[in-house]
Amino acid sequence: MKRKLFFFAAILASVFVSCTPEETESPITHANETITQPTTWLKSEGTHTVTGTTIVENTSLTIEPGTVIKFSEGAKLIVRGQNSSLTALGTTSLPIIFTSASNAPAAGDWIGIELNGVLPTTTMTFCTVEFAGGNNSYGAVNISGCAVNMTSCTIRNSNSYGITVSTNTNYDSKFGTFTANNISNCLNAPIRIHPNFVHTIGLANIITTATGIEIPGGTYTQTDETWKLQTVPYVITDDLTIANTSNTTLRIEAGSILKLASGVSINVSSSGNYGSLIAQGTELLPITFTSNSNSPQAGDWDYIIFKEGATGCIFDHCIVEYGGANSSWGMIDLQKNAQLSVKNSTIRHAKHYNVEAEDQTGFIAFENNTLTKANGHLMKIRAMNINSLGTANVYNTDTNSGIYVTGSSSNYNYIEQNATWRAVNTAYFIEDPLIVRNNAILTIEAGAILKFMEGEIMQIGESDSYGKLIAQGTAQLPIIFTSSSPAPQAGDWGGIRFTENTLEGSILSNCKIGYAGSSSSYKGNIIVYYSAANNPVIENCEIHNSKYFGIYLKKTSGNLGNPLLSGNTYYANVSGEIGQDD
């Protein structure tokens, strides 16, 4: 009997000695649990399974490297409260896994992890969050009213967003750090975040999703921050305003792509507030503002408008395309006193105008840009602002369109400061009377083409206000003043009028002036009042197809206009070469 008992005891002892702790411990289940004391979930405890909602309330939850947490259908983990924190510090070899409890896991099996108002020490590193997204309004990770640190984490297979960062403007919801993370295979955007905190998305992230980082509009008010280059575009789904009572600056990193949803606009500055948008790309890494459509078309989005109070704005090596849905504004629209420099950029495929600057301001710089449109005018601009169009710009459109020059609400195109209109590879189309006054000198470069709409005129000087025109072409590059009609006829426009207040030294040389003489009161392509002897000089010009005379001399205080004429050619003028008042 004693031998039997001893043998049985030996067997039991050997069983206990041979068992490891992992073999004896069972998986832990957290069923609708509320944690109120500092707690650590250990890898050695086996798999942790969450059913229902587990809440960490005003305390800390620490998860050991290598721990696996499985979530049943519809389950979620909430960490909330100003004294709460989540510390999940995995490693490369021992990542922490948040996953589905299903034997056949699929996106949306569980809800996700919600971090609400937690301490800024909340950190996730080398964590994998997968098969979540059971609530279409929230991400696999949802951040609200706090700053969360995420490094080297993987978010994948979400049936909703990857990460949602609350856009409620009453709370600061953002990342403390967000670097070297990997987000893939999300039904919605990989990240949804308010424009004020996009800059908290850091570097070295690899995002491979069908859609980009969603920015749901709103007002950006940060002092000076940068939206960094990511592996997917930023997608702006509602109007974005860049403005604050003190100046606010948004910078876009070279190579970034911003996609705008249907009807969306970017507004730089607003009434009483100030803003600056600086988009400086490079030749190899341009910044692109484009449509969010998979089949982009002109007019998919609205405009980027620079309003009064927009200061120091820069577009350099940018591509702006497929906007311009609103006929009242250009795809890029410059309003009064706004400061904008545009260089080395491609502006194309607007529904209406690619660029508009019809208010009382011009560009700080506008150089080496290419504007392209299948048909229709490329730019709408006031005459006073044309001087701000610099060199090396290329304008590509049909032959009946170009740069549309308007007087805007005043209905007059005034030149009141010295200005130069450069010769470009398209024409200037003049909508309203073009008047040089206030002692201004308008210089037109050789090779420039000015096309005037029905009945419009060019006038040098005005009553009690003087002006001067210098239009000196060459035999190879004449300056052309003509009708805007595709099928021009004599009398289409009103001609060039040199008033009695034309400053001496005005000149038309190697110019072609045709199809004017629309008014019986001003019977010529060129009308000259007496301003001084031999003024203006008209030489080596072709003057043709006038409804009346080529040149008509008007009488002022008994004196006829007295231009200096030399080497001109006249043809197809209905009433003859030169006429005059009786």
KOLKOL-556657 format. One line per field, with one value per residue (C-alpha): residue number from 1; x, y, z. Coordinates in Angstrom, 1 decimal. Example, Ala and Ser with C-alpha at 12.3 -4.5 7.8 and 13.67 -1.06 7.14 Angstrom:
<kepas>
seq = 1/2 .
px = 12.3/13.7 .
py = -4.5/-1.1 .
pz = 7.8/7.1 .
</kepas>
This chain:
<kepas>
seq = 1/2/3/4/5/6/7/8/9/10/11/12/13/14/15/16/17/18/19/20/21/22/23/24/25/26/27/28/29/30/31/32/33/34/35/36/37/38/39/40/41/42/43/44/45/46/47/48/49/50/51/52/53/54/55/56/57/58/59/60/61/62/63/64/65/66/67/68/69/70/71/72/73/74/75/76/77/78/79/80/81/82/83/84/85/86/87/88/89/90/91/92/93/94/95/96/97/98/99/100/101/102/103/104/105/106/107/108/109/110/111/112/113/114/115/116/117/118/119/120/121/122/123/124/125/126/127/128/129/130/131/132/133/134/135/136/137/138/139/140/141/142/143/144/145/146/147/148/149/150/151/152/153/154/155/156/157/158/159/160/161/162/163/164/165/166/167/168/169/170/171/172/173/174/175/176/177/178/179/180/181/182/183/184/185/186/187/188/189/190/191/192/193/194/195/196/197/198/199/200/201/202/203/204/205/206/207/208/209/210/211/212/213/214/215/216/217/218/219/220/221/222/223/224/225/226/227/228/229/230/231/232/233/234/235/236/237/238/239/240/241/242/243/244/245/246/247/248/249/250/251/252/253/254/255/256/257/258/259/260/261/262/263/264/265/266/267/268/269/270/271/272/273/274/275/276/277/278/279/280/281/282/283/284/285/286/287/288/289/290/291/292/293/294/295/296/297/298/299/300/301/302/303/304/305/306/307/308/309/310/311/312/313/314/315/316/317/318/319/320/321/322/323/324/325/326/327/328/329/330/331/332/333/334/335/336/337/338/339/340/341/342/343/344/345/346/347/348/349/350/351/352/353/354/355/356/357/358/359/360/361/362/363/364/365/366/367/368/369/370/371/372/373/374/375/376/377/378/379/380/381/382/383/384/385/386/387/388/389/390/391/392/393/394/395/396/397/398/399/400/401/402/403/404/405/406/407/408/409/410/411/412/413/414/415/416/417/418/419/420/421/422/423/424/425/426/427/428/429/430/431/432/433/434/435/436/437/438/439/440/441/442/443/444/445/446/447/448/449/450/451/452/453/454/455/456/457/458/459/460/461/462/463/464/465/466/467/468/469/470/471/472/473/474/475/476/477/478/479/480/481/482/483/484/485/486/487/488/489/490/491/492/493/494/495/496/497/498/499/500/501/502/503/504/505/506/507/508/509/510/511/512/513/514/515/516/517/518/519/520/521/522/523/524/525/526/527/528/529/530/531/532/533/534/535/536/537/538/539/540/541/542/543/544/545/546/547/548/549/550/551/552/553/554/555/556/557/558/559/560/561/562/563/564/565/566/567/568/569/570/571/572/573/574/575/576/577/578/579/580/581/582 .
px = 0.0/2.8/4.5/1.3/0.9/4.5/4.2/1.0/2.7/5.7/3.5/1.7/5.0/6.4/3.2/3.5/7.2/6.8/4.1/5.1/3.2/1.9/0.3/-1.5/-2.8/-6.0/-6.8/-8.3/-11.6/-12.6/-16.4/-17.8/-15.2/-14.5/-10.9/-10.4/-7.0/-3.6/-3.5/-1.0/-2.0/0.8/1.9/2.5/-1.2/-2.1/-4.5/-6.7/-10.2/-12.5/-16.2/-18.5/-16.9/-13.9/-13.4/-10.3/-11.6/-9.2/-6.4/-3.6/-3.5/-0.1/0.2/3.4/5.3/4.1/0.6/-2.3/-5.7/-8.6/-12.0/-15.3/-17.9/-18.8/-16.3/-14.1/-11.6/-12.1/-9.5/-10.9/-10.5/-7.9/-5.9/-6.0/-3.3/-2.6/1.0/1.4/5.1/5.8/9.1/10.2/10.3/7.4/4.7/1.4/-1.5/-5.1/-7.1/-10.4/-11.4/-13.0/-11.5/-12.0/-11.2/-12.6/-12.5/-15.1/-15.2/-14.8/-15.2/-11.7/-9.7/-11.0/-8.6/-10.7/-9.1/-6.2/-2.8/-0.2/2.0/-0.4/1.9/1.6/4.8/5.1/1.4/-0.8/-4.5/-6.4/-9.9/-11.5/-13.7/-17.1/-18.5/-18.3/-18.0/-14.8/-11.5/-9.8/-8.2/-10.2/-8.5/-10.6/-9.5/-5.9/-2.5/-1.5/2.0/2.2/5.4/6.1/2.5/0.5/-3.2/-4.8/-8.0/-10.4/-13.9/-14.0/-11.1/-7.7/-7.5/-10.0/-8.8/-11.8/-12.6/-14.7/-13.1/-13.9/-11.1/-7.4/-7.3/-4.0/-0.9/1.9/4.2/3.2/6.2/7.1/3.6/2.0/-1.6/-3.2/-6.5/-9.0/-12.4/-12.4/-9.5/-6.4/-6.6/-9.3/-8.1/-8.9/-6.7/-5.3/-3.5/-2.5/1.0/1.2/1.3/5.1/7.6/8.5/4.9/3.9/0.3/-1.0/-4.8/-7.1/-7.9/-5.8/-5.7/-9.1/-9.3/-13.0/-12.6/-12.7/-10.4/-6.7/-5.4/-1.9/0.9/3.2/3.1/3.8/1.8/4.4/4.9/3.1/2.8/-0.9/-2.6/-4.4/-8.1/-10.0/-13.7/-15.1/-14.1/-10.8/-10.0/-6.6/-7.1/-6.6/-6.8/-3.0/-1.3/-1.4/0.8/0.3/3.2/2.9/6.0/7.4/5.9/2.6/-0.6/-3.8/-7.1/-10.2/-13.7/-16.5/-17.3/-14.6/-12.5/-9.4/-9.8/-6.7/-7.7/-11.2/-12.8/-10.7/-8.4/-5.1/-3.5/-0.6/-0.3/3.2/3.5/7.1/7.8/10.8/11.3/11.4/8.8/6.1/3.1/-0.2/-3.7/-6.1/-9.4/-10.4/-12.2/-10.9/-11.8/-10.9/-12.6/-12.4/-14.6/-14.4/-13.6/-14.0/-11.0/-8.1/-8.9/-6.4/-8.5/-7.6/-5.2/-3.5/0.2/3.4/1.7/3.8/3.2/6.5/6.8/3.1/0.5/-3.0/-5.6/-9.3/-10.9/-12.6/-16.2/-17.4/-17.8/-17.4/-13.8/-10.7/-9.3/-6.6/-8.2/-6.4/-8.4/-7.6/-4.3/-3.6/0.1/0.8/3.9/3.4/6.6/7.5/4.0/1.6/-2.0/-4.4/-7.8/-10.0/-13.7/-13.7/-10.6/-7.3/-6.3/-8.2/-6.9/-9.6/-9.4/-7.1/-4.0/-1.5/0.9/4.1/5.6/4.2/7.1/7.9/4.4/2.5/-1.3/-3.2/-6.8/-8.5/-10.6/-11.7/-9.7/-6.9/-6.8/-9.1/-7.2/-7.6/-5.5/-3.7/-2.5/-1.0/2.2/2.6/2.8/6.4/8.6/8.8/5.1/3.5/-0.2/-1.8/-5.4/-7.3/-6.7/-9.8/-8.9/-6.1/-5.7/-9.1/-8.6/-11.6/-12.4/-14.4/-17.2/-15.9/-16.3/-13.1/-9.6/-7.4/-3.7/-2.6/1.0/3.8/3.3/4.7/2.6/4.8/4.7/3.4/2.3/-1.4/-3.4/-4.8/-8.6/-9.8/-13.4/-13.7/-12.3/-8.5/-7.5/-4.0/-4.1/-2.6/0.7/1.2/3.2/2.0/4.8/3.8/6.5/7.3/5.2/2.3/-1.3/-4.2/-7.7/-10.6/-14.1/-17.1/-17.0/-14.2/-11.4/-7.9/-7.5/-4.4/-5.1/-8.4/-9.8/-7.3/-5.3/-2.4/-1.1/1.6/1.7/5.0/4.2/7.4/7.4/9.8/9.5/9.8/7.7/5.0/2.5/-1.0/-4.2/-7.2/-10.7/-11.4/-13.9/-12.9/-14.2/-13.1/-14.8/-14.3/-15.8/-15.6/-14.0/-13.5/-9.8/-6.9/-7.6/-4.8/-6.6/-5.4/-3.8/-1.5/2.0/4.8/6.9/3.9/4.6/3.2/6.0/5.9/2.3/-0.7/-4.0/-7.1/-10.9/-11.7/-13.7/-17.0/-18.3/-19.3/-18.0/-14.5/-14.0/-10.8/-8.6/-6.5/-8.0/-5.6/-6.5/-4.0/-1.7/1.6/3.3/4.4/2.7/2.2/4.7/3.1/5.6/6.1/2.6/-0.1/-3.4/-6.2/-9.9/-11.3/-15.0/-14.1/-10.5/-7.2/-6.3/-8.7/-7.6/-9.8/-9.9/-9.2/-9.6/-9.2/-6.1/-6.2/-4.3/-0.8/0.9/4.3/3.5/6.2/6.4/2.9/0.9/-2.9/-5.4/-9.0/-10.1/-13.6/-13.3/-9.6/-6.3/-6.6/-9.6/-10.1/-12.7/-13.8 .
py = 0.0/2.5/1.7/2.5/5.8/6.8/5.9/8.0/11.0/10.8/10.8/14.0/15.7/15.0/16.4/19.7/20.0/19.5/22.1/25.7/28.8/29.4/25.9/26.4/29.9/30.5/33.4/36.5/37.9/41.5/41.6/45.1/45.9/49.2/49.7/52.4/51.4/51.3/48.0/46.1/43.5/40.9/38.7/35.9/36.0/34.7/36.2/39.0/38.9/42.0/41.5/44.5/47.7/47.9/51.3/52.7/55.5/58.1/55.7/54.0/50.9/49.5/46.6/44.5/43.9/40.8/40.9/39.9/41.5/40.0/41.7/40.0/41.3/45.0/45.2/48.3/49.7/53.2/55.0/58.3/61.0/63.7/61.3/58.3/57.0/54.1/52.8/50.1/49.9/47.0/46.1/45.0/41.4/41.6/43.8/44.4/43.0/44.4/42.1/40.3/37.3/35.7/32.5/34.1/37.7/40.5/44.3/45.7/42.7/45.1/48.8/50.1/51.9/55.3/57.7/60.5/63.4/61.3/62.4/63.4/60.5/58.1/56.2/53.4/51.9/48.8/48.1/46.5/47.4/45.3/44.2/47.1/49.9/48.5/52.1/53.9/57.3/56.4/55.0/51.8/54.4/57.4/60.4/63.1/66.1/64.9/64.4/60.8/59.5/56.8/55.4/52.4/51.2/49.3/50.1/47.8/46.2/48.8/48.9/52.6/55.1/54.1/56.9/59.6/62.7/64.6/67.7/69.3/72.8/72.9/70.4/70.1/66.7/65.8/63.7/64.3/62.4/60.4/58.9/55.7/54.3/52.0/52.4/50.2/48.8/51.2/51.6/55.3/57.7/56.5/59.6/62.1/65.3/69.0/71.4/73.0/69.7/68.2/69.4/66.9/64.1/63.5/61.9/58.4/57.1/54.6/55.0/52.7/53.4/54.1/57.5/60.2/62.0/63.6/67.2/68.1/71.9/74.4/77.3/77.0/79.4/78.2/80.7/79.0/75.2/72.9/70.1/67.5/65.3/62.0/58.9/59.8/63.1/65.4/65.4/68.6/67.8/71.2/74.8/75.6/79.1/80.2/83.2/84.6/88.0/87.9/86.6/82.8/81.0/77.6/76.0/73.0/70.8/70.2/67.2/67.3/66.7/68.5/67.1/69.3/67.7/69.0/72.7/73.1/76.3/77.5/81.0/82.8/85.6/86.7/89.9/91.4/88.4/87.7/84.7/83.4/80.3/79.3/76.5/76.2/73.1/72.2/71.2/67.6/67.9/70.2/70.9/69.9/71.3/69.2/67.4/64.6/62.9/59.7/61.2/64.9/67.6/71.4/72.8/69.9/72.2/75.9/78.3/79.4/83.0/85.5/88.1/91.5/90.7/87.8/88.6/87.1/84.3/82.2/79.6/78.3/75.2/74.4/72.7/74.0/72.2/71.3/74.0/77.3/76.1/79.5/82.0/84.9/84.0/82.6/79.2/81.4/84.6/87.7/90.4/93.8/94.4/90.6/89.7/86.8/85.7/83.0/81.5/78.4/77.0/75.3/76.5/74.6/73.2/75.7/75.8/79.6/81.7/80.0/83.3/86.4/89.7/92.2/94.1/96.9/94.9/93.0/90.2/90.6/88.4/86.4/84.8/81.6/80.2/78.1/78.7/76.2/75.8/74.1/77.1/80.4/83.2/82.1/85.2/88.0/91.1/94.8/97.0/98.5/95.0/93.8/95.5/92.9/90.1/89.4/87.6/84.0/83.2/80.9/81.2/78.2/78.5/78.9/81.8/83.6/83.8/85.1/87.6/89.3/92.9/94.3/97.5/95.4/97.3/100.7/99.8/101.7/100.3/103.1/103.2/105.7/104.6/103.9/100.4/98.0/95.5/92.7/90.8/87.3/84.4/85.4/88.5/91.0/91.3/94.7/94.7/98.3/101.7/101.7/105.2/106.3/109.3/110.8/111.5/107.8/106.3/103.1/101.2/98.3/95.9/95.0/92.0/92.6/92.1/94.1/93.0/95.4/94.2/95.8/99.6/99.8/102.5/103.2/106.8/108.7/111.6/112.7/116.0/117.7/114.5/113.7/110.4/109.0/106.0/104.4/101.6/100.9/97.6/96.5/95.3/91.7/92.3/94.8/95.8/94.9/96.9/95.1/93.7/90.8/89.3/86.0/87.5/91.2/94.0/97.7/99.6/96.7/99.0/102.7/103.2/104.9/108.5/110.9/113.7/117.3/116.0/113.6/114.1/114.9/111.9/109.6/107.3/104.6/103.0/99.8/99.1/97.6/99.3/97.8/97.4/100.5/103.6/102.5/106.0/108.7/111.2/109.7/108.8/106.9/104.0/106.7/110.0/112.9/116.1/118.9/118.5/119.8/120.2/116.8/114.9/112.0/110.4/107.9/106.1/103.0/101.8/99.8/101.6/99.6/98.6/101.6/102.2/105.9/107.2/105.7/108.8/111.5/114.9/116.6/120.3/121.8/125.5/126.1/123.8/120.6/117.6/117.8/114.4/113.7/111.2/109.2/106.0/104.8/102.4/102.9/100.4/99.4/102.5/103.3/107.2/107.4/107.8/111.0/113.1/116.2/118.5/121.4 .
pz = 0.0/0.9/-2.4/-4.4/-2.6/-3.2/-6.9/-7.3/-5.5/-7.8/-10.9/-9.6/-8.8/-12.3/-13.9/-12.0/-12.6/-16.4/-16.9/-17.9/-16.7/-20.2/-20.4/-17.1/-17.6/-19.5/-21.9/-20.1/-21.2/-20.6/-20.8/-20.6/-18.1/-16.5/-15.3/-12.6/-11.2/-12.9/-14.9/-16.9/-19.5/-19.6/-22.6/-20.1/-19.3/-22.7/-25.2/-23.9/-25.4/-25.3/-25.5/-25.5/-24.4/-22.1/-20.6/-18.9/-16.8/-15.4/-14.9/-16.9/-19.0/-19.9/-22.4/-22.5/-25.7/-27.6/-26.0/-28.3/-27.7/-29.6/-30.0/-30.5/-32.9/-32.2/-29.3/-28.6/-26.1/-24.7/-22.7/-21.5/-18.9/-18.2/-15.9/-18.3/-20.5/-22.8/-22.9/-25.6/-26.3/-28.6/-30.3/-33.7/-32.5/-30.1/-31.6/-29.7/-31.8/-31.6/-33.9/-34.5/-32.4/-35.5/-36.9/-40.4/-39.6/-41.9/-41.9/-39.6/-37.2/-34.2/-33.6/-32.6/-30.0/-28.7/-27.0/-25.5/-23.5/-22.3/-21.1/-23.7/-22.5/-24.3/-26.7/-29.2/-30.8/-32.9/-32.5/-35.2/-35.3/-37.8/-38.9/-37.0/-38.4/-37.4/-37.1/-40.3/-38.5/-36.6/-37.4/-36.2/-33.9/-32.8/-31.1/-29.5/-27.3/-26.8/-28.4/-29.0/-29.9/-32.6/-34.0/-36.2/-35.9/-38.5/-39.2/-41.7/-43.0/-41.6/-42.8/-42.1/-41.6/-40.5/-37.9/-37.1/-35.3/-34.1/-36.1/-33.2/-33.0/-29.3/-28.6/-29.7/-31.3/-32.8/-32.9/-30.4/-32.7/-35.8/-37.6/-39.5/-39.4/-42.0/-43.0/-45.7/-47.0/-45.4/-46.9/-46.1/-45.7/-43.9/-41.7/-41.1/-39.4/-38.9/-41.0/-37.8/-37.0/-40.3/-39.5/-36.6/-39.2/-39.2/-41.6/-42.9/-42.9/-45.6/-46.5/-49.3/-49.5/-52.4/-51.0/-49.4/-46.0/-45.5/-44.4/-43.9/-44.5/-41.7/-40.7/-40.3/-37.7/-36.7/-36.6/-39.1/-39.8/-42.7/-44.3/-44.9/-48.0/-47.5/-49.8/-50.6/-51.4/-49.0/-49.9/-49.0/-48.8/-47.8/-48.0/-46.4/-45.0/-44.0/-41.7/-38.2/-36.4/-36.3/-39.4/-40.0/-42.4/-44.0/-45.9/-48.2/-48.6/-52.0/-53.8/-51.9/-53.8/-52.6/-54.1/-53.9/-53.9/-56.0/-55.4/-52.8/-52.5/-50.6/-49.1/-48.0/-45.6/-44.8/-43.6/-40.8/-40.7/-42.3/-43.9/-46.0/-48.2/-49.2/-51.7/-52.8/-54.9/-56.9/-60.6/-59.5/-56.7/-57.8/-55.5/-57.2/-56.6/-58.5/-58.7/-56.5/-59.3/-60.9/-64.2/-63.7/-65.8/-65.9/-63.1/-60.8/-57.9/-57.3/-56.7/-54.6/-53.7/-52.2/-50.4/-48.9/-46.0/-47.8/-47.3/-48.6/-50.6/-52.9/-55.6/-57.0/-59.1/-58.6/-60.8/-60.5/-62.6/-63.2/-61.0/-61.9/-61.5/-60.5/-63.3/-60.9/-60.0/-61.5/-60.5/-59.0/-58.0/-56.7/-54.9/-53.7/-51.8/-51.7/-52.1/-54.4/-56.3/-59.0/-60.6/-62.6/-62.4/-64.6/-64.5/-66.7/-67.5/-65.7/-66.6/-66.8/-66.2/-65.1/-63.4/-62.4/-61.1/-61.8/-58.5/-57.6/-57.3/-59.3/-58.7/-56.7/-59.4/-62.3/-64.2/-66.2/-65.9/-68.4/-68.7/-70.8/-71.8/-74.7/-75.5/-73.9/-72.2/-69.9/-67.7/-66.7/-65.5/-65.1/-67.4/-64.4/-63.3/-66.6/-65.7/-63.0/-65.6/-65.9/-68.4/-69.9/-69.4/-72.0/-72.8/-74.7/-75.9/-79.2/-81.5/-80.5/-76.9/-74.7/-71.9/-71.2/-70.1/-68.2/-66.4/-64.0/-62.2/-63.3/-67.0/-67.8/-68.1/-66.6/-66.8/-64.1/-63.5/-65.9/-67.3/-69.9/-71.8/-72.9/-76.1/-75.3/-77.5/-77.3/-77.6/-75.1/-75.6/-74.5/-73.1/-71.8/-73.0/-72.4/-71.1/-70.3/-67.9/-64.7/-66.5/-67.0/-69.9/-71.4/-73.3/-75.6/-76.6/-80.2/-81.2/-78.9/-80.2/-78.8/-79.9/-79.1/-78.6/-80.4/-80.1/-77.6/-77.9/-76.8/-75.5/-74.6/-72.2/-70.7/-69.8/-67.4/-67.3/-69.5/-70.9/-73.3/-75.6/-76.8/-79.2/-81.1/-83.1/-85.7/-89.2/-88.0/-84.8/-85.5/-82.8/-83.9/-82.9/-84.4/-83.9/-81.5/-84.0/-85.6/-88.9/-88.5/-90.5/-90.9/-87.9/-85.4/-82.8/-82.1/-82.8/-81.1/-79.9/-79.2/-77.2/-76.7/-73.4/-75.2/-73.8/-76.3/-77.4/-78.0/-80.9/-83.1/-85.1/-87.1/-86.0/-87.8/-87.0/-88.6/-88.6/-86.5/-87.2/-85.5/-84.7/-87.1/-84.5/-84.6/-88.3/-88.3/-87.1/-85.5/-84.3/-83.5/-81.6/-81.4/-78.5/-79.9/-83.2/-84.6/-81.8/-82.0/-84.3/-86.6/-88.8/-90.8/-89.9/-91.8/-91.4/-93.0/-93.2/-91.5/-91.8/-92.5/-92.8/-91.9/-89.8/-88.9/-87.6/-85.0/-84.3/-80.9/-80.3/-84.0/-84.3/-86.2/-84.9/-86.1/-86.1/-87.7/-90.4/-92.2/-94.2/-93.5/-95.7/-96.1/-97.7/-97.7/-95.8/-96.9/-96.9/-97.7/-96.1/-94.0/-93.1/-91.0/-89.4/-91.5 .
</kepas>
